[in-house]
Amino acid sequence: MNRHVACLIILVLLTKFSLVKASETIDVAKVDQAMILLTSHLSIFEDASQALTLADVQKESVPFKKDLPQSESINLSYTKSAYWLRLSLENNGDRSIDKILEIKHPLLANIDFYWQVESENHQTIHTGYARPLENRAYKSRIFAFPMLLSAHSHNVIYLRIATPNAMVIPMHLWEPLAFYQNEKSDFAFQSAYLGLVIAMGVFCLALSLLLKEFDFFLYVSMIVFVALAVIAYRGIGAEFIWPGIPWLTQSGSLWFGSISLAVELLFIRRMLNASALMPKFDVILKYLIGLNLLIALILLWTFSIAKFVVMSFAISSAFVLVVLLAGVFNKQRNAYFLLAGFSLLAIGIIINLLHAFALIPTSFYTINATQIGSGVELLVFTLLLSDRYQVILFEKQRSELELAIEKLARQDIELLKQTYFEHHYALDKAAIFAETDTQGCHYVS
C-alpha cells in the first residue's frame, strides 16, 4: 500500500514538473496557433544597476522570476531599472519553422536581443527607439525579430529592455503570414485615424480662411498638436517623420500633448465665454493653460517629470469635465457639443494614466483609448464649428439683409426728398402772379 502511495506522489510531482516545464518552454512544432501570447512563458529579472551583461545574467545564481501570470503584457510602469527576459523555444520537428517574435510597444528606448542555439550565440541585435531605425531586424514602428528555428534545435532568447517611458512589454510569437496580416490591419487603423484628422484639419482650415476667426485657427492648431501627440505615442513619427530624432519619440507624446491640451483649454474657455459666464472657473482654466505650457518648457530640459505630466493631464481633464457639466447645467449651447466631444478624450486620458501606472491591464482599448477619444472629440468639435459657422453665416446674412433694407429705405427717403424738391422747384419756376392795376384790370407779371 505504501509503495502505491509513494508511486502516486512521485507521479504527481513528475506531472507537476512536466507542466511547469511545458509552460516555460514552447515546442513550436506542436503549436497550431497563428499567435501565442508569451507573457506566461517568460522569465524575468530586474537589473537595478543597469550594468549587468549577458554573461552575468546567464549564471545559475541569477534569480529569474518564473510562472508569470497570463496577461496581454508585462507592465512595469515607470522604472529606472533594466529588465532581462528569457524565453525558451524548441523545435522537435523534422523541418525548420519560421516564427516572428514581436514586442508591440514603440516607446522602448533600448532593446538588446540575444538568440542562442544549443548554447551558442546565433544572433545579436541592439535596437530600440534610441538607436537608428536601420538597427531593427524588421523595419517598422514596433519591434519584431524574424527567426528560422532549425529542426531538432533548442533556442534560448534573452532580451534586455530599458526605457525612461512607461515600460510596457506586450510580447507575441507569430506565424509570419498572420503577423503581416495583423500589421496591415493595424496600418489600416492608423491610416483611417490620420485620414480623419487630415480631412477635419483641411475642412476647418478652409473655414478659418473664409471667416478669418481666431477660434477656428485655434482649433486647427489643436488638431495639428493632437495628431502629432498620437503619431509620437504610436511610433509613427519614429518610422516615417523623425527617424533620427529619438528625443521626439521619447517626449513627443507628452510634449505635443501638453501643448495641445493648453490650446484645447483656451479653445473651450473661449467657446464657453468663461471669462463672462464662469469667472471662478475661468481663473482655474487660465492656471491650467499656463501649467501645461510650463510642462512643455520643462520637457525640453528633462524627461524625469513624465509620470507627473501624465497625472497632470488626468487632473486637467477631470476639471474640464466639471466645467463643461456646469455649462450644460446653465444650458449653454456650445457646452453640449464640448461635453459630448471632450468626455471620451478625458476618459481616454484617465485610462492612459491608469495603464501607465500598471493599475489596469493592457488591452486594445487601454492602448488606443486616447487615440479613439481624440478622434471622436475632433469629429464632434468639427460639428460644433460647423454649427458655429452656420450661426455666423446666418448672422452675417441677416446683418447684410438688414443693411440692404436700411439702404433701400434711405434710398427711398432720398428719392422722396429729391422728388419733393424737384416738384417744389418746378412750381416756383412756373409760378404765375396775377395783379390788377388802378382801374382793376388784371395783367400777368
BATINU-172531 format. One record per residue (C-alpha): residue in one letter; x, y negated, z. Coordinates in steps of 0.2 Angstrom, whole numbers, plus 2048, in hexadecimal, padded with zeros to 3 digits. Layout:
residues N
AXYZ
...
This chain:
residues 445
M800800800
N80E7F4805
R8177F87F5
H8077F37EB
V8057E37F4
A8187DF7F1
C8167E27DF
L8077D77DE
I8107C97E7
I81F7CB7DB
L8137CB7CC
V80A7BB7D2
L81B7B27D4
L8217B87C3
T8117B27BB
K8127A17C4
F82479F7BF
S8207A47AD
L8127977AD
V81D7897B3
K82A78D7A7
A81D78D799
S81777C79E
E82977679D
T82F77E78D
I82577D77D
D82778B770
V823781760
A820791757
K811795761
V80A783760
D7FA782755
Q7F677075A
A7FA76174E
M7FF75775E
I80575B76F
L80574F77E
L816751786
T813749797
S8117597A1
H81F762798
L82C75479C
S8387537AB
I83D7427B1
F84B73A7BB
E84D7287C1
D85E7207BE
A85D7117CA
S86F70C7C5
Q86C70D7B3
A87E7137B2
L87C7267B0
T88172F7A0
L87B73E797
A88874979F
D8837427B1
V8717477AF
Q8757587A8
K87C75E7B9
E87276A7C2
S87275F7D1
V8687527C8
P8567537CF
F84B7527C0
K8397517C5
K82E75E7BD
D81B7637BC
L8167517B7
P80374F7B6
Q7FA7507A5
S7F773E79F
E7F873478F
S80872C795
I81572A7A3
N8127197A9
L8207127B5
S81A6FF7B4
Y8286F27B6
T8386FA7BC
K84B6F67BC
S84F7087BB
A8537137AC
Y84A7237AA
W8507347A3
L84474079B
R848752797
L83E75D78B
S84176F786
L83B775775
E83D78776F
N83A78E75E
N8397A175F
G8327A374E
D83B7A973E
R83B798735
S840786738
I83277B73E
D83076873B
K82A75E74A
I82A74B74E
L82C745760
E823734762
I82472776F
K81571C76B
H81A70C774
P8246FE76B
L8296F477B
L837700780
A8486F777F
N854705780
I85171777B
D85F72477A
F85B734772
Y866743774
W86175476C
Q86B763771
V869774768
E870783772
S87877777E
E88276F770
N87F75C76B
H87575C75B
Q86F74A759
T871739762
I86772A75E
H868719768
T85870F764
G84B70476C
Y8456F2768
A8556EB76F
R85F6F4761
P85F6F274E
L8506F9745
E85C70373A
N86070D74A
R84F71574A
A84E727743
Y83C72273C
K83B710736
S82B70B73F
R82570074E
I82470F759
F83271B75D
A83272C754
F83F73A752
P83D746744
M844757749
L84776873F
L84777574C
S850784746
A84A796748
H84E79F758
S85578F760
H854787771
N854774771
V85576877F
I85175577C
Y857748789
L851736788
R857727791
I84B719792
A84D707799
T8436F8796
P83F6E779F
N82D6E9799
A8206F47A1
M82770679E
V819710796
I81F72078E
P811729783
M81A73877C
H81374476F
L81A752764
W812752753
E81175C743
P818750736
L80874F72B
A7FD74B73A
F80A73E740
Y80A73572F
Q7F773672F
N7F672F740
E80272173B
K7F771C72C
S7E871B737
D7F1710744
F7F7706735
A7E570472F
F7E06FE740
Q7ED6F1741
S7EA6EB730
A7D86E9733
Y7DB6DF742
L7E86D4739
G7DC6D272A
L7CE6CC736
V7DA6C073E
I7E16B972E
A7CF6B7726
M7C96AE736
G7D86A3736
V7D769E724
F7C469B726
C7C6690735
L7D568772D
A7CA68271F
L7BD67C72B
S7CA672734
L7D066A724
L7BF66671F
L7B965E72F
K7CA658735
E7C465C747
F7D165F755
D7C766E75C
F7C867874C
F7DB67574A
L7DD67A75D
Y7D368A759
V7DE68E74A
S7EE68D754
M7E6698761
I7E36A5754
V7F56A474E
F7FC6A7760
V7F06B5764
A7F56BE755
L8076BC758
A8056C276A
V7FC6D2764
I8096D4756
A8176D3763
Y80E6DF76F
R80B6EC762
G81D6EC75B
I8176E574A
G8226D674B
A8326E174F
E82E6EB73F
F8296DE733
I82C6CC739
W83B6CA745
P8446DB744
G8546D374A
I84D6C9758
P84A6D5767
W8466C6773
L8366C3769
T8316D576B
Q8356D577E
S82D6C5782
G8226C1773
S8126C977A
L8136BF78A
W81B6AF782
F80E6AE774
G8016B3780
S8046A578C
I80369877E
S7F469F777
L7EB6A0788
A7F068E78B
V7E968977A
E7D969377D
L7D668B78E
L7D867A786
F7CC680778
I7BF686785
R7C1676790
R7BD66B781
M7AE67777B
L7A667678C
N7AA66378E
A7B066879F
S7B86577A3
A7A66507A3
L79B65F7A8
M7A66697B3
P7B365D7BB
K7B86697C9
F7BB6777BD
D7C366C7B1
V7D16687BE
I7D567A7C0
L7D567D7AD
K7E266F7AB
Y7ED6787B8
L7EB6897AF
I7EF68179E
G7FF6797A6
L80368A7AF
N80369479F
L80D687795
L81A6877A4
I81A69B7A3
A81E699790
L82D68E795
I8336997A2
L8326A9797
L83F6A078B
W84B6A179A
T8476B17A3
F83C6C07A1
S83D6C57B3
I82C6BD7B6
A8236C97AA
K8186D27B7
F8136C17BF
V80E6BB7AD
V8036CA7AA
M7FA6C67BB
S7F96B47B7
F7F06B87A6
A7E36C37B0
I7E06B57BD
S7DE6A87B0
S7D26B37A6
A7C76B77B5
F7C66A47B9
V7C16A07A8
L7B36AD7A9
V7AD6A47B8
V7AD6937AF
L7A469A7A0
L7976A27AC
A7946917B4
G79268A7A2
V78569779E
F77C6947AE
N77B6817A9
K774687798
Q78368078E
R78168677C
N793688779
A795692789
Y78B6A1783
F7976A3774
L7A66A077E
L7A16AD78B
A79C6BA77E
G7AD6B8776
F7B96B6785
S7B16C3790
L7B86D2786
L7C96CA785
A7C96C7798
I7C56D979B
G7D36DE78F
I7DF6D3798
I7DA6DA7A9
I7DB6EC7A2
N7ED6E879B
L7F26E27AC
L7EB6F27B5
H7F46FC7A8
A8056F37A9
F8056F67BC
A8007097B9
L7F07077C2
I7E670F7B4
P7EB71C7A7
T7F071A796
S7E371C788
F7DE715777
Y7D470777F
T7E170278D
I7EE700780
N7E36F7774
A7D76EE780
T7DF6DC77E
Q7E06DE76B
I7CE6E476A
G7C86D6775
S7D26C976C
G7CA6CF75B
V7B86CE762
E7BC6BD76A
L7C36B575A
L7B46BC751
V7A86B475D
F7B16A475F
T7B16A274C
L79E6A474C
L79E69675A
L7A868B74E
S79D68F740
D78E68A74A
R79767B74F
Y79B67773D
Q789679739
V78466D747
I792660742
L78C66272F
F77A660735
E77E65073F
K788649731
Q77A64C724
R76E644730
S779635733
E77C634720
L76963571E
E76662872B
L77361C723
A76B61F712
I75A61B719
E76160C722
K76A606712
L75A608708
A7505FE715
R75D5F0714
Q75D5F1701
D74A5EF702
I74B5E170E
E7585D8703
L74D5DB6F4
L73E5D46FC
K7485C5702
Q74F5C36F0
T73E5C46E9
Y7375B86F5
F7445AB6F2
E7435AD6DF
H7305AB6E0
H73259C6EB
Y73F5946E0
A7345976D0
L72558F6D9
D7305806DE
K73757E6CC
A7265806C4
A71D5756D0
I7105686C9
F70D5586D3
A6FD54F6CE
E6FB53C6D3
T6EF52E6CF
D6F251C6CA
T6EA50D6D1
Q6DB50F6C5
G6D95216CB
C6E05296BC
H6EA5396BE
Y6FB53C6B6
V7085496B7
S7195456BE
